[in-house]
C-alpha cells in the first residue's frame, strides 16, 4: 500500500502513546501532522525529547497548540488535506482528576468536541480516539468486555472518557463520521510518563527509597506494552468503523451500532498481580524494593483485565510482549535516558 498521499493528524504527538504511534506511521511513509500543547502536567523535557525523534522525518510537521484553542485548531485542518485523525491528546491520570477535575472537562470534553467538529466539516475518513479501561469503573465481571455496559465511572477522568465515546457516537450517527474508541489497559514501556507506576518504582528502587503500593498490593492490572498498544491503534486506523448490520435496537450491543461507530479494548488479555510486576522490576534491576503498603486510593479500581476477543476476531490482534520482557525493555531505556 502507498501511504505517501495520506495526511494524518495525531494529537498528543509529544505524549507517550502519541509519539510512539507517530514514529511507526512515519517509518511506513505516512505524512503526519502532530499536535500537542506541551503542558507541564509532568516534566516537559521528556516531551521535547520524544519530539526530537519525530522532527528528523521530512514527512512530519508539528504544531504546539491546545485542542480547546478553536481558532488555531481550525487553521490546521484548513491548511492541510487531512484524511484521518487519531486523538490521543488528553489530560491523563485518575488521581490528578480528584484534585483538578476542571482540567479534564476542558481538555477531554471541550477539546474533543473541537476535534469532532473539524472532522465533521472536513469530511474526515476515520477518527480513532483514546478511551480508557477506567470507564469500566464499578464493574467487577472479569474480563472486562466491550459488550458489557460501562456506565458507572469512579473518577472524573473515566467520566470524561465515557463522554467521548457518547459524543463520538452522536457524530457517527448524525454525520456518518466513522469513529473508533480504544479502551487502553495500563500501558507501559520506554518513553512512558514519569507519573506512572513503573517510572516511580524504578526511580525509587535505584535511589534505595521506599515505593508506595496502594490497596496493600492487592491490585491486578492488564499491563500492556507500548508496541502492542500501537499495533492495535494502527489496525483500527487502517480499517474505519462500519455499521453493524446485525445491531438490534431491542437488545443494543454497547460496542457497536447502526452508525459507523465501534469500541475496542486494547490490552494484553492477561491478569497480572501488581506484586509480580514489581518482582519483574526487582529482578531486572537486581535490587530489592522497600515497600510502603497503603490503602486503596479514591477513584482507583482494584482490578483490570481486558477481553481482547473483539480486536482479535476482527483484526487478528495478538499482543506478544510479556511483562518480564516489557519491563526489561523499559529499564534498559530508563538507564540510558537518565545516565
Buried (B, 14 or more C-beta within 10 A) or exposed (E): EEBEEBBBBBBBBBBBBBBBBBBBBBEEBBBBBBBBBEBEBBEEEBBEBBBEBBEEBEBBBBBEBBBBEBEBBBEBBEEBEBBBBBBBBBBBBBBBBBEEBEBBBBBBBEBBBBBBBBBBEBEBBBBBBBBBBBBBBEBEEBBBBBEBEBEEBBBBBBBBBBBBBEBBBBBBBEBEBBBBBBBBBBBBBBBBBBBBBBBEBBBBBBEEEEBEBBBEEBBBBBBBBBBBBBBBBBBBBBBBBEBBEEBEEEEEEBBBBBBBBBBBBBBBBBBBBBBBBBBBBBEBBEEEBEBEEEEEEEBBBEBBBBBBBBBBEEBEBEBEBBBBEBBBBBBEBBEEEEE
